[in-house]
Amino acid sequence: MDEPTESNAEIPVTTNADEGNMVNGDEPMPDLPQNPTSASDSSSSDSDSEDDESDQKLQLQSLQSQLSSDPSNYDAHVQCIKLLRKIGDIDNLRKAREAMSEIFPLTPLMWQEWAKDEASIDTGPEALAAIERLYERGVFDYLSVSLWRDYLNFVQEYDSLVQNCATSGVKKARDLFERALTAAGLHFTEAEKLWEAYRDFEKAIYQTIAETDTQAKEKQVQLIRSIFHRQLSLPLSNMNSTLEAYKAWEVEVKQGCVLDTESNYSDGVPSQVSSAYRRALDMYNARVQLEEQISKQDLTDTERLHQYIIYLKFEQSAGDPARVQVLFERAIADFPVSVDLWLDYTRYMDKTLKVGNIVRNVYSRATRNCPWIGDLWVRYLLALERARASEGEIASVFEKSLQCSFSTLDEYLDLFLTRIDGLRRRISFADQLEDVLEYSLIKETFQRASDYLSPHLKNSEVLFRLYAYWARLEINLGKDLDAARGVWESLLKICGSLLAAWEGYIAMEIELNHINNARSIYKRCYSKRFPGNGSEDICHSWLRFEREFGSLEDLDHAVRKINPRLEELKSYKLQMDESENPVKQNDHGKRKLGGDAPNVESPAKKLKDSAHGLKKVTEKGKAQSQNVDDQTGDIRGRVKKPDDTSDQQMKDSIQEKGKVYNDQCTAFISNLNLKVTYEHLRDFFQDVGGVVAIRILHDKFTGKSRGLAYVDFSDDAHLDAGVAKNKQLLLGKKISIARSDPKKGGHTTDRAGGGKRFESRSSAKAPQKAHEQPPGARKHGGNNIELKGKNTFAVPRNVRALGWTADKPKTVEQADEKPKTNDEFRKLYFKG
């Protein structure tokens, strides 16, 4: 190991040749002198340089134009800095670097280049302080042993106090070394370089001490020995080399007769150091394989990140927070925009360290690297509050967060609520804080939240909760009842059809014992139409209110108002039910057509009349009989089903309100709450739009809902949007929504349905065995055929078609014969 030979030698500093004038060690700054060119080459080089300058200026103008329109263009910032550095325009280069640093954290290499460029221009006292500030900003952004070494070398080389070993200079350098070791002293592969530089610095100071000053020399030896002992107790690379260097140094010290009398030496190493070294060696062996995994060159970014996560879990299980933090910093330096890494890192810091400034700095860097993650900003505000940061600092961070673009409105809402929560706590416990805040800050924040969120959250529970919180704080903190009422009135203008908004307003007035005000609100809202059963609920709520708080006259007045309203709602619902389920059942379970079908004749009568040449079926009766759907018990108004059309043909073309929609634009819905009505489904798909028809399936005997429905959409785009709402809640149940696809024999879902299939009852089914009696089939043989009911010819889909011969074995000719249609059956018997 090289040592200075003179007792008053200056502190040695390891620097690269021409380090201040080189870019990455191989590219000279363009403004430095170059080798002179010969006269014969001067003319050609001049013309080439002019062309290059012109191209560079055009490129620079293009980059600056991009940045003026989009300041967050990271690549444009990087290219602009590289081009300005190549040109040698130091003033504009400095501005470009500052502009990028305001928006993005710079890489360690970019900070190194910046500091070296500045040092190549001036190293006077003012420039020295400015360059040190650059290094400070650089080591804050990311963990980099290389950047710390440059910083330390710069201070030792250019700071005259450090060079001359002045007391203040030595203290400054030692403090800087200790900071570097705190930040990166546990770096498994690179920390040894910092420890070695620290020892060399202290050894250089030892050489400057006079031989006669034995006390100062002994003190310096103990300091160097302490640095060795600290390093040997850590699991770092090249541990054996460090141990050998320590032994050699101890031998050298012994020759100088400066011994540590308090330690027992074994093989040149104190026993306590030896045991600490063995423990560190065990830790090294436990981690060396993990280090190899993250250092492999052939790994993809995803694989390397996965190896980091495995390593982090190991360190967390070991329980040393300092080692976990350094490993997180190493991972962040390699993956600076990994959201999961930053979220895990900040959660760990909140849970484990809870040191105000350290946690605050981590959040500051997290939000600079991933500013689009609202959760990081929310937890940053909470960390500032825990650290008892000033109102000015918290407000500054909040304003920065509002300038970011988040992916969901929920992130903006959480951000506003976090800010409001913090203000509420700081005002409520003002006696424990230095800052005295005004309630107007909360009011302004609520107003800003409302202005931003209201256009996107109309008639939503989220907006209701925000305003309810606002109104409560107006009363509890602002002590202003009129302001609280103004908040509710503002909400009603935005969410007038939201029942919870009216109920919340009423609840506030009742809680404050303002009964007349609550009654006046009931009078304003009882006649409004609310989704679901909200209209009935508000009426019944008014009655309960008058029973509990009002006089008999108030109750009578409410009843006179509410009863007609309830009757109106009941009548409206009956009309809706009739439109959805018009088929009624008699006591014997037989279907009956409504009063508009007095001329319908039974199929048996038709067959008899046809056999005698009588054709008296009226067009009206024919249309009505065609409109009965025996599967659902539903009458499809305005839907025509010719009797000679098969089920599949009917489903291929449905005429609704004068338009034709095919089943490709129909959604099949199952797992419905049996209370679901046409209105519920219409409201459920209101945000999707494009709904042209809704058909709820009912039991053909009881008339009750079967929990199934079909919804027709105007086109595929609206259908896809409707299917995307699969598994969402409707009246407390997760409903299943699938694309109706009868051609494939069932219903299929797209992405939202997870690829499941639901078999349709209208799908083709395999014939039953010959000895099985099909459900609902009627026995018949020869010419003795029994037909019952007015519309028996409209065979339900779950009943075998007439002409089925399951009761007797089929002949060879009959084996391939298809079941006869109703028309074929009539023609067969008309011949007789």
MOCOR-V818285 format. One record per pair of residues at least 4 apart in sequence whose ideal C-beta (glycine too) atoms are under 7 Angstrom apart, sorted by the first residue. I is the first residue (numbers start at 1). GAP is how many residues later the second one is. If there is no record, write none. Layout:
BEGIN
i & gap
I & GAP
I & GAP
END
This chain:
BEGIN
i & gap
3 & 200
3 & 204
4 & 5
4 & 8
4 & 200
4 & 203
7 & 200
7 & 201
7 & 203
8 & 200
9 & 198
9 & 199
10 & 153
11 & 145
11 & 151
11 & 152
11 & 154
11 & 190
11 & 193
12 & 188
12 & 192
13 & 140
13 & 143
13 & 144
14 & 139
15 & 4
15 & 138
15 & 142
16 & 9
18 & 4
19 & 97
20 & 96
20 & 99
20 & 100
21 & 7
21 & 8
21 & 11
21 & 99
22 & 4
22 & 5
22 & 6
23 & 4
23 & 6
23 & 90
28 & 4
29 & 59
29 & 88
29 & 91
30 & 56
30 & 57
30 & 58
31 & 57
37 & 4
37 & 5
37 & 8
41 & 4
42 & 4
43 & 4
44 & 4
45 & 4
46 & 4
47 & 4
48 & 4
49 & 4
50 & 4
51 & 4
52 & 4
53 & 4
54 & 4
55 & 4
56 & 4
56 & 27
56 & 31
57 & 4
58 & 4
59 & 4
59 & 24
60 & 4
60 & 20
60 & 23
61 & 4
62 & 4
63 & 4
63 & 13
63 & 16
63 & 17
63 & 20
64 & 4
64 & 16
65 & 4
66 & 4
66 & 7
66 & 10
67 & 4
67 & 6
67 & 9
67 & 10
67 & 13
71 & 32
72 & 31
73 & 4
74 & 4
74 & 30
75 & 4
76 & 4
77 & 4
77 & 23
77 & 27
78 & 4
79 & 4
80 & 4
80 & 16
81 & 4
81 & 12
81 & 15
81 & 16
81 & 19
82 & 4
83 & 4
84 & 5
84 & 8
84 & 9
84 & 12
85 & 8
89 & 4
90 & 4
90 & 31
91 & 4
92 & 4
93 & 4
94 & 4
95 & 4
96 & 4
97 & 4
97 & 17
98 & 4
100 & 4
100 & 6
101 & 5
105 & 36
105 & 37
105 & 260
105 & 263
105 & 264
106 & 4
106 & 5
106 & 35
108 & 4
108 & 30
108 & 34
108 & 36
108 & 38
108 & 39
109 & 4
110 & 4
111 & 4
111 & 23
111 & 27
111 & 36
112 & 4
112 & 35
112 & 38
113 & 4
114 & 4
114 & 20
115 & 4
115 & 16
115 & 19
115 & 20
115 & 35
115 & 39
116 & 4
118 & 9
118 & 12
118 & 13
118 & 16
119 & 4
119 & 12
119 & 35
122 & 5
123 & 4
123 & 5
123 & 35
124 & 4
125 & 4
126 & 4
127 & 4
128 & 4
128 & 30
128 & 31
129 & 4
130 & 4
131 & 4
131 & 23
132 & 4
133 & 4
134 & 4
135 & 4
135 & 16
135 & 19
136 & 4
137 & 4
138 & 9
139 & 8
139 & 9
139 & 12
139 & 44
141 & 224
142 & 190
142 & 191
142 & 194
143 & 40
143 & 41
143 & 186
143 & 187
143 & 190
144 & 4
144 & 189
145 & 4
145 & 39
145 & 42
145 & 45
145 & 46
145 & 48
145 & 49
146 & 4
147 & 4
148 & 4
148 & 32
148 & 35
148 & 36
148 & 46
149 & 4
149 & 44
149 & 45
149 & 48
150 & 4
151 & 4
152 & 4
152 & 24
152 & 25
152 & 28
152 & 45
153 & 4
154 & 4
155 & 4
155 & 7
155 & 18
155 & 21
156 & 6
156 & 17
159 & 4
159 & 10
160 & 4
161 & 5
161 & 7
161 & 8
161 & 11
162 & 7
162 & 10
162 & 11
164 & 5
165 & 4
165 & 5
165 & 40
165 & 43
166 & 4
167 & 4
168 & 4
169 & 4
170 & 4
170 & 35
171 & 4
172 & 4
173 & 4
173 & 28
174 & 4
175 & 4
176 & 4
177 & 4
177 & 21
177 & 24
178 & 4
179 & 4
180 & 4
180 & 14
181 & 4
181 & 13
181 & 17
184 & 7
184 & 10
184 & 142
185 & 6
185 & 9
186 & 5
186 & 48
186 & 136
186 & 137
186 & 140
187 & 4
187 & 139
187 & 143
188 & 47
188 & 48
188 & 49
188 & 99
188 & 103
189 & 48
189 & 102
191 & 4
191 & 45
192 & 4
192 & 44
192 & 45
192 & 46
192 & 50
193 & 4
194 & 4
195 & 4
195 & 32
195 & 36
196 & 4
197 & 4
198 & 4
198 & 29
199 & 4
199 & 25
199 & 28
199 & 29
200 & 4
201 & 4
202 & 4
202 & 18
202 & 21
202 & 22
202 & 25
203 & 4
203 & 21
205 & 15
206 & 11
206 & 14
206 & 18
209 & 4
209 & 7
209 & 8
209 & 11
213 & 4
214 & 4
215 & 4
216 & 4
217 & 4
217 & 41
218 & 4
218 & 40
219 & 4
220 & 4
221 & 4
221 & 32
221 & 37
222 & 4
223 & 4
224 & 4
225 & 4
225 & 35
226 & 4
227 & 4
228 & 4
228 & 18
229 & 4
229 & 44
231 & 5
231 & 11
232 & 10
232 & 11
232 & 14
232 & 41
232 & 44
232 & 45
232 & 48
233 & 43
233 & 44
233 & 47
234 & 46
235 & 45
235 & 48
235 & 49
235 & 52
238 & 4
239 & 4
239 & 41
239 & 42
239 & 45
240 & 4
241 & 4
242 & 4
243 & 4
243 & 34
244 & 4
245 & 4
246 & 4
247 & 4
247 & 21
247 & 22
248 & 4
249 & 4
250 & 4
250 & 18
251 & 4
251 & 17
252 & 4
253 & 5
254 & 5
263 & 7
264 & 6
264 & 7
265 & 4
265 & 5
266 & 5
266 & 8
269 & 4
269 & 5
270 & 4
271 & 4
272 & 4
273 & 4
274 & 4
275 & 4
276 & 4
277 & 4
278 & 4
279 & 4
280 & 4
281 & 4
282 & 4
283 & 4
284 & 4
287 & 4
288 & 4
289 & 4
290 & 4
290 & 21
290 & 24
291 & 4
292 & 4
293 & 14
294 & 10
294 & 13
294 & 14
294 & 17
299 & 4
299 & 5
300 & 4
301 & 4
302 & 4
303 & 4
304 & 4
305 & 4
305 & 30
305 & 33
306 & 4
307 & 4
308 & 4
308 & 23
309 & 4
310 & 4
311 & 4
311 & 16
312 & 4
312 & 12
312 & 15
312 & 16
312 & 19
313 & 4
314 & 4
315 & 5
315 & 8
315 & 9
315 & 12
316 & 8
318 & 5
320 & 4
321 & 4
321 & 31
321 & 32
322 & 4
323 & 4
324 & 4
324 & 24
325 & 4
326 & 4
327 & 4
328 & 4
328 & 17
329 & 4
330 & 4
331 & 4
331 & 10
332 & 4
332 & 9
332 & 13
335 & 6
336 & 33
337 & 32
337 & 33
338 & 4
339 & 4
339 & 31
339 & 34
340 & 4
341 & 4
342 & 4
342 & 24
342 & 27
342 & 28
342 & 34
343 & 4
343 & 32
344 & 4
345 & 4
345 & 17
346 & 4
346 & 16
346 & 17
346 & 20
346 & 30
346 & 33
347 & 4
348 & 4
349 & 4
349 & 10
349 & 13
350 & 4
350 & 9
350 & 29
350 & 33
353 & 5
353 & 6
354 & 5
355 & 4
356 & 4
356 & 30
356 & 31
357 & 4
357 & 30
358 & 4
359 & 4
359 & 24
360 & 4
360 & 23
360 & 24
360 & 27
361 & 4
362 & 4
363 & 4
363 & 13
363 & 16
363 & 17
363 & 20
364 & 4
365 & 4
366 & 4
366 & 10
367 & 4
367 & 9
367 & 10
367 & 13
370 & 6
371 & 33
372 & 32
372 & 33
372 & 34
374 & 4
374 & 32
374 & 37
374 & 40
374 & 41
375 & 4
376 & 4
377 & 4
377 & 24
377 & 38
378 & 4
378 & 36
378 & 37
378 & 40
379 & 4
380 & 4
380 & 17
381 & 4
381 & 13
381 & 16
381 & 17
381 & 37
381 & 38
381 & 41
382 & 4
382 & 36
383 & 4
384 & 5
384 & 9
384 & 10
384 & 13
385 & 4
385 & 9
385 & 37
389 & 4
389 & 5
390 & 45
391 & 4
391 & 44
391 & 46
392 & 4
393 & 4
394 & 4
394 & 28
395 & 4
396 & 4
397 & 4
398 & 4
398 & 21
401 & 14
406 & 5
406 & 6
407 & 4
409 & 4
409 & 44
409 & 47
409 & 48
410 & 4
411 & 4
412 & 4
412 & 40
412 & 41
413 & 4
413 & 40
413 & 49
414 & 4
415 & 4
416 & 4
416 & 29
416 & 33
417 & 4
418 & 4
419 & 4
419 & 26
420 & 4
420 & 22
420 & 25
420 & 26
421 & 4
422 & 4
423 & 4
423 & 14
423 & 18
423 & 19
423 & 22
424 & 4
424 & 18
424 & 49
424 & 53
425 & 4
426 & 4
426 & 7
426 & 9
426 & 11
427 & 10
427 & 12
427 & 50
429 & 4
430 & 6
430 & 7
437 & 4
439 & 4
439 & 38
439 & 39
440 & 4
441 & 4
442 & 4
442 & 31
442 & 35
443 & 4
443 & 35
444 & 4
445 & 4
446 & 4
446 & 24
447 & 4
448 & 4
449 & 4
449 & 17
450 & 4
453 & 4
453 & 10
454 & 4
454 & 9
454 & 40
457 & 5
457 & 6
458 & 36
458 & 37
459 & 36
459 & 38
459 & 39
461 & 4
461 & 39
462 & 4
463 & 4
463 & 31
463 & 32
464 & 4
464 & 27
464 & 31
464 & 34
464 & 36
464 & 37
464 & 40
465 & 4
466 & 4
467 & 4
467 & 20
467 & 24
468 & 4
468 & 36
469 & 4
470 & 4
470 & 17
471 & 4
471 & 13
471 & 16
471 & 17
471 & 37
472 & 4
473 & 4
473 & 5
474 & 4
474 & 6
474 & 9
474 & 10
474 & 13
475 & 6
475 & 9
478 & 5
480 & 4
481 & 4
482 & 4
483 & 4
484 & 4
484 & 24
485 & 4
486 & 4
487 & 4
488 & 4
488 & 17
488 & 20
489 & 4
490 & 4
491 & 4
491 & 10
492 & 4
492 & 9
495 & 6
497 & 33
499 & 4
499 & 31
499 & 35
499 & 38
499 & 39
500 & 4
501 & 4
502 & 4
502 & 19
502 & 23
502 & 36
503 & 4
504 & 4
505 & 4
505 & 16
506 & 4
506 & 12
506 & 15
506 & 16
507 & 4
508 & 4
509 & 5
509 & 8
509 & 9
509 & 12
510 & 8
514 & 4
515 & 4
515 & 34
516 & 4
517 & 4
518 & 4
518 & 27
519 & 4
520 & 4
521 & 4
522 & 4
522 & 20
522 & 23
525 & 13
526 & 12
526 & 13
526 & 16
526 & 35
526 & 36
526 & 39
527 & 38
529 & 6
530 & 4
530 & 5
530 & 8
531 & 152
532 & 148
533 & 4
534 & 4
535 & 4
535 & 34
536 & 4
536 & 30
536 & 33
537 & 4
538 & 4
539 & 4
539 & 23
539 & 26
539 & 27
540 & 4
541 & 4
542 & 4
542 & 16
542 & 20
543 & 4
543 & 15
543 & 19
544 & 4
545 & 4
545 & 5
546 & 4
546 & 8
546 & 9
546 & 12
547 & 8
550 & 4
550 & 5
552 & 4
553 & 4
554 & 4
555 & 4
556 & 4
557 & 4
558 & 4
559 & 4
561 & 4
562 & 4
563 & 4
564 & 4
565 & 4
566 & 4
567 & 4
568 & 4
569 & 4
570 & 4
571 & 4
572 & 4
573 & 4
574 & 4
575 & 4
576 & 4
576 & 101
576 & 102
576 & 103
577 & 4
578 & 4
579 & 99
580 & 97
580 & 98
580 & 116
581 & 53
581 & 115
581 & 117
581 & 122
582 & 12
582 & 53
583 & 8
583 & 50
583 & 51
583 & 52
583 & 120
584 & 8
584 & 119
585 & 4
585 & 6
585 & 116
585 & 117
585 & 118
586 & 4
586 & 6
589 & 112
590 & 199
591 & 109
593 & 4
593 & 7
593 & 31
597 & 24
597 & 27
599 & 19
599 & 21
599 & 22
600 & 21
600 & 24
600 & 25
600 & 190
601 & 4
601 & 5
601 & 16
601 & 20
602 & 187
602 & 188
603 & 4
603 & 184
603 & 188
603 & 189
603 & 190
604 & 4
604 & 183
605 & 4
606 & 4
606 & 11
607 & 4
607 & 219
607 & 222
608 & 4
609 & 5
609 & 6
609 & 7
610 & 4
610 & 5
610 & 216
610 & 220
611 & 219
617 & 4
617 & 5
618 & 4
619 & 4
620 & 4
621 & 4
622 & 4
623 & 4
625 & 166
625 & 169
626 & 14
626 & 15
626 & 16
626 & 17
627 & 8
627 & 9
627 & 12
627 & 14
628 & 7
628 & 163
628 & 166
629 & 5
629 & 7
630 & 70
630 & 164
630 & 166
630 & 167
631 & 130
631 & 165
631 & 166
631 & 167
632 & 65
632 & 66
633 & 65
633 & 66
633 & 67
633 & 70
634 & 61
634 & 63
634 & 64
638 & 18
638 & 19
639 & 15
639 & 16
639 & 17
640 & 15
641 & 4
641 & 9
643 & 179
643 & 180
644 & 177
644 & 179
645 & 4
645 & 5
646 & 4
647 & 4
647 & 115
647 & 150
648 & 4
648 & 94
651 & 12
651 & 91
651 & 111
652 & 10
652 & 11
653 & 7
653 & 9
654 & 7
655 & 5
656 & 5
656 & 36
656 & 37
656 & 56
659 & 33
661 & 4
661 & 31
661 & 51
663 & 77
663 & 78
663 & 79
664 & 52
665 & 47
665 & 48
665 & 49
665 & 50
665 & 51
665 & 54
666 & 44
666 & 45
666 & 46
666 & 74
667 & 44
667 & 46
667 & 52
667 & 55
667 & 56
667 & 70
667 & 71
667 & 72
667 & 73
668 & 42
668 & 70
668 & 72
668 & 79
668 & 90
669 & 39
669 & 40
669 & 42
669 & 66
669 & 67
669 & 68
670 & 37
670 & 38
670 & 66
670 & 88
671 & 36
671 & 62
671 & 63
671 & 64
671 & 65
672 & 4
672 & 35
672 & 36
672 & 37
672 & 61
672 & 63
673 & 57
673 & 58
673 & 59
673 & 60
674 & 30
674 & 31
674 & 33
675 & 56
676 & 4
676 & 5
676 & 29
676 & 54
676 & 55
678 & 4
678 & 16
678 & 18
679 & 4
680 & 4
680 & 50
680 & 51
681 & 4
681 & 13
681 & 28
681 & 30
682 & 4
682 & 9
682 & 12
684 & 46
685 & 6
685 & 26
685 & 37
688 & 30
688 & 33
688 & 34
688 & 37
689 & 29
690 & 23
690 & 24
690 & 25
690 & 28
691 & 20
691 & 22
692 & 20
692 & 21
692 & 22
693 & 19
694 & 15
694 & 17
695 & 14
695 & 15
696 & 9
696 & 13
697 & 9
697 & 11
697 & 12
698 & 5
698 & 6
698 & 7
698 & 8
699 & 4
699 & 5
699 & 7
710 & 30
711 & 11
713 & 5
713 & 6
713 & 9
714 & 4
716 & 4
717 & 4
718 & 4
719 & 4
719 & 20
720 & 4
720 & 30
722 & 15
723 & 14
723 & 15
723 & 16
723 & 26
723 & 27
723 & 29
723 & 30
724 & 28
725 & 12
725 & 27
726 & 10
726 & 11
726 & 23
726 & 26
726 & 27
727 & 7
728 & 6
728 & 7
729 & 4
729 & 5
730 & 5
737 & 15
737 & 16
738 & 9
738 & 10
738 & 11
738 & 15
738 & 20
739 & 8
739 & 9
739 & 10
739 & 11
740 & 7
741 & 5
741 & 6
741 & 7
742 & 18
742 & 20
742 & 21
744 & 4
745 & 14
745 & 15
745 & 18
745 & 19
746 & 11
746 & 12
746 & 13
746 & 14
746 & 17
747 & 10
747 & 11
747 & 13
748 & 9
749 & 4
749 & 5
749 & 6
749 & 7
759 & 4
761 & 36
761 & 37
762 & 35
768 & 4
768 & 6
768 & 38
770 & 36
770 & 39
772 & 34
773 & 4
773 & 33
774 & 25
774 & 26
774 & 30
774 & 32
775 & 23
775 & 24
776 & 20
776 & 22
776 & 23
777 & 22
777 & 23
777 & 27
778 & 8
779 & 28
780 & 4
780 & 5
780 & 6
787 & 5
788 & 4
793 & 29
795 & 4
795 & 6
795 & 7
800 & 4
800 & 19
801 & 18
801 & 19
801 & 20
802 & 18
802 & 20
802 & 23
803 & 16
803 & 17
803 & 22
804 & 15
805 & 5
805 & 9
810 & 4
810 & 5
813 & 4
820 & 4
820 & 5
821 & 4
822 & 4
823 & 4
824 & 4
825 & 4
826 & 4
END
